[in-house]
Amino acid sequence: MKSASTALRQLLSSVFAAAAALAVGIVCIGLSGFPAKASLRTMLVGAAGSSQAWAATLNEVVPLVLVALAWIVAIRAGRINIGFQGQMLGGAMCATVVGIYLPTGGSHVGLVAAVIASSLGGAVLSGLAAALAHWRGVPEIISTLLMSFMMVQVVAWAIRGPLNEPHQSLPQTSPVRSGARWPTLISETPLHYDILLSIGLACVVAWALRSTTFGWRARMSGDNPEAAQHVGINTSTVGIVAMLLSGGLAGIAGGSLVLSSLLGNLVDGVDGGFGLEGIAVALLAGNSAIACIPAAILLAGVDQGGALTEANLAVPSALVGIVQGLVIVAVAAAANLRTGVIRRTWLTIRDALPNRATVRSAREVTQ
């Protein structure tokens, strides 16, 4: 009963923070000479004013939830994975290759294979970063970020070269086969069955981190590595497994952006910026796997509503961005006051960065 009342208070505080920030943002729009009431109404309609709007919002929830889960799995084990863009691109490219070239007939075997391939594509990149950290001492926060830059160029080369659609001058691949695509959940909407996969994975991650041996070891390794080693936990192995799982989840997110898209092909910028927005979702959720679902709905609704406001009322994108930023910051601040998650995350990132002594020693070795 106590936990239920606590959860209710947390939910109400987040809702109040979001409503207050939205009100301030709308006032800013009004002071800039644009219709405040119409902007608020358009933003709400764009987020959840119709079945199409709800479907578009929930469709955006899928990659946000999956990337948020990827962040949570890594951060619980004390690992900083910020290369979700690259891992999403790796997953998207692997899913595209399997979806195009694997003969599937009329079954959904191709979809299962493409999802598995997308997971492996992301896991390979995060696993490489974990291996560099374990054997060469390269911080994951650096290697994962640099791999994202690399994957942007790899995808750009692939869709203009070996994967380019035949007889097509545009930088894109051929569409994946119909048997490898996510089926539509609600007809004539952009919502597909991958929304159920993302919710199911959120439940699995929450259960695994709370109720399994690996989850306990991951939490011990992240909260107190010295104590974990003292009780016999191999923190390096736990960290590598956590990074592999994190990259796999990000890869599935990237694959879904191809397998549930309208045309079903790989193009430039397919990641859509979800790699960074997913981290924001995780922080809004207090690094809770279940809470990242409503946090993702909030962020996706703000994105969808802001886009419609910009299109219908010609409100500048800068003003829309201010409103979106105010909502995110307000909810994050409310969550941080309750749990201190932002401060704990910052301390984890600070500890993962190389200190001055390490940099000095590395320079002396190279000289």
N, C-alpha and C positions, 0 to 999 in steps of 0.2 A: 504493500500500500504506500509505504514511504517512497519507494523508487518510482511508483507511478505518479505521485504528486510532484516529485522532483522533476521528472520528465515533462510534466505538464507546465511547471513553472519555467523550465528552460525553453519550451516551445513558445509560451506566451511572451517571454522576454525577447526572443528572436523575432517574433511577429511584430511586436511593438517597435523594436529597433528598425525593422525594415519599413514599417508604415511611417515612422517619423522621418527616416531618411528620404523616402519617396516624397513625402510632403515638402521637405526642404528643397528637393530637386525640382519639383513642380513649381515652387515659388521662384526659383532661379530662372526657370523657363519663362514664367510670366513676367518677371522683371526685365527679361531680354526682349520683350515685345511680341512674344508668341502667345497664343491662347492657352492659358494654364489648364482650364477645365477640359477643353478638347484634347489637350495633350495627355492628361491623366486618363480620360476615357479611352483614347486610342491605345494607350499603353496597356491598359487592362484588357481591352478587346483583343489586341494582338497576342497577349499571353494566354488568355483562356476564354475568349469571347464566343467561341464556336467550336464545333467538333474538329474542324480543320486546324484551328489555332491550337487546341489542346494536343492534337496529333503532332503538329510541328514542334511544340514545346517538348513533348515526351520523346520525340525522335532525337532531339538535341540532348536529352538526358542520358541517352545510352553511352556515348563516349565520355561524357563528364563523370558518370558513375564509375565506369571502368578505369579511367585514369586516376580518379580519386582512390579507388581500391588499390591500384598499383602503388600509389604514394604511401598509403596506410601500411601495406604489407612491408615495404622497405623501411619506413620510419620506425615501425614498432621494433624492428631488429637493429635499430641504430644506424641504418644505411641511408645515405642521401642520394636518391635517384631523381635527377632533374632532366634526364634525357628522354622524356616521354615522346617528344616530337619525333626523334629519330627512331625510337622503338615502334611508334605508330606507323611511320613510313615503312619500316622494315616489315611489319605485319601486313600492311596494305599491299606491298609489292609481292610478298609470298602468296597472299590470298589471291591476288590477281593472276599470278602465273598458274597456280593450281586450278583456279576457276576457268581459265581460258584453255589450258592444254590437257587437263585430265578428263578423259571421256567418262561421262556419268550417266548417259541415257536419260530417262525421265525421273530417276529417283533423286533423293536428297543426299546421297552419298557424297556428291561433290560439295555440298554445303558443309557437311561435317569435316571433310578433308580440307576445305579452304579455311575453316575456323581453326583447325589444328595447325595448319601451316602458318596462319597469321600469328598464333601463339608462339610457335617455334621461332618465327622471324624476329619477334620482339625479345624472346628469351635469349637468343644467341647474342644479341647486342648487349643486353644487360649482363649476361654471363661473362662476356669478354671484359666488361668494366670491372666486374667482381674479381675475375682472375688477375687483372692488372693490379688491383688493390691488394690482393692476397700475396702475390709473388713478387711484385715490383714496387709496392707501396704507393701506387698512384691513386689519389683520392677519387672515389666514385663521382663526387660532385663535379670534378674537372673532366674525367674521361667520358661520362655520359653526356655532358654538354657538348664536348667536341665531336662526339659521334653523331649528335643531331645535325651539326653542320655538315658532316660527311654524308649523311644519308640524304639530305636535301639535294646534294649534287649527284649522288648515285641515282636517285629517282629521276632527276631532271635528265640525266644521260640516258637512262633506260627507256623512258617514254619517247625520247627522240631518236633512239637507236634500235637496239634489239627487240624491244617490246612495242615499238610504234605500230599503230594500226595500219595494215597494208592499204596502199592507195589513199592515204590520208596525210595531209600536210600539217594538221594540228598536232601539238605535242600531247598525245594521249594513246592509251592502249586500246585494243579491241575490247568490246564488252565481254564480261564473263558469261559463261553458259547459264541458262535459266535454272538448271538444276543446282547451281552453286550459289544462288541468290537467296537472301532472306525473304520468305513469303510475307505478303502484306497482312497485318493483323486486322486493320479496319480498311475496307475497300475504299478506294478513291481518296486515300490520305497517305502521307509519307511515313506513317507508323508501321513498323515491321515487328516480327516476332523476336528480334534481338533485344527488345525492351524486357522481355521475360527472362532472357539469358542474363542481362545485367542485374536485374533484381535478384535472381537466383544466386548469382555469384556473390552479391553483397551479403546474402544470408549465409552462404558457405564460408566466406572470409570471416564474418563476425563469429560464427560458431568455431571455426578452426583456431582463431586467435584466442578465444576464451576457453575452449573446452578440450583442446588436444595437447599432446606433449610438445609438438613443434611450436604451437602458439605460446605455451609457457616458456619454452626456451628462447623464443624470439623476444618476448617481453622482458625476460631476464637479461638477455644480451643487450637490449636497447636501453633498459633502465639503469643497469649496473653491470657493465662488462666484467669488472674485477670479481664481483661476487659470483657472477655466472661461471667464470673460469674456476673459481674456488670450489664450487660444487660439482665440477666435472663437465660443464657444458663447453663444447667446442664452438666458441663464438664465431670463428672464421667460417666453419662449415654452415652454421645457421645463417650467417650473413650472405654467403654465396647462394644458398637455397632461396632465401628471401628475395635476393636480387633476381634470380631466375623467374620466380613466381611474379614479381613485380613487372619485369619485362614482358612476360607472357600475357598478363592482363592488358598492358598497354598495346601489345601487338593485336590482341583481339579487338580492341577499340579501333585501331587503324583498319583492320580487316572489315569491320562492320561498316565503316564509312564508304567502302567500295561495294560490299555485297548487298547493302541496303540502299544504295544511291539510285537515282532515276535511270541513269544510263549504264551503270555497272562497269565503269572503266576507271583506270588510274590516271590522274591528272596532277599537274603542279598544285601544290598547296592543299592536297587532299586532307591533311591533318586539321585544317581549319582553326588553328590556334588552341585546340582543346588540350594540348599538352600542358600549357600553363594554367588554363582555366580549371582543369581538373585538380590541380594543386590547391587552388583557391577554394574549390568545393570541399576538399578534405579538411582544410583549415576551418572553414565555416562549420563543418560537421564535428569539430573537435577531435579529428582523427578517429571518428567512429564509423564503422562500416555501414551500419544501418542508417545512421543519421545523414550519411552522404546522399541518400535518395531524396529526402525533402530539400536538402541544400542544393542538389543539382536541379531540382524542379524550380526552385527560386531563381537560380542564376540563369537557367534556360528561359524562364518566363520573362525575366528582365531583358535578356537579349532579344527575344522575339518581339516583345512589346516595344522596345526601343527602335527596332528596325522598322516596324509599321509606323511609328510616330515620325520617324525621319522621312519615310516615303510619302505618307499622306499629308502631313502638315508642313513639310519642308523645314522641320526643325534641324538645325545644324548637328552634324554627328558629334561635334565637340560637346554640345549641351547634353545630348543623349548619353554620351560617355560619362559626363559628370554625374548624371542621375544614377547610372549603373554603378559607378564607383562609390557613390555615397551609400547606396544600399549594401554593397558588399562590405565596405569598411564598417558600417554600423552593426551589421550582423556579426562580423568577425570580432568587433570590439565587445559585443555582448557575450559572445562565446568565450572570449579570452578572460573576461571578468569572472566567469563562472569556473573555468577549468584551467586557465593559464596555459592553454595549449600553444599559443603563439610563442610565448617565452620559452617553453620547453623545446619547441621546434628550433628556435633560434640557437639555443644552447647546443643542441645536437649538431646543427650546421656548423657552428663555431668550432666545436670539437673535431669535426671532420676536416676542416680546412688545415693545410699545413702551417705550422707555426714558424716563427722567424728562425728558431734554432735549426729546424729541419731544412729550411731553404738555405741557410748559411752552410750547413753541412753538405748539401747537394752541390752548392757552388764550389766548395773546397775540393770535393771529389772530382768534379769536371775539370777544375784547373790543374 
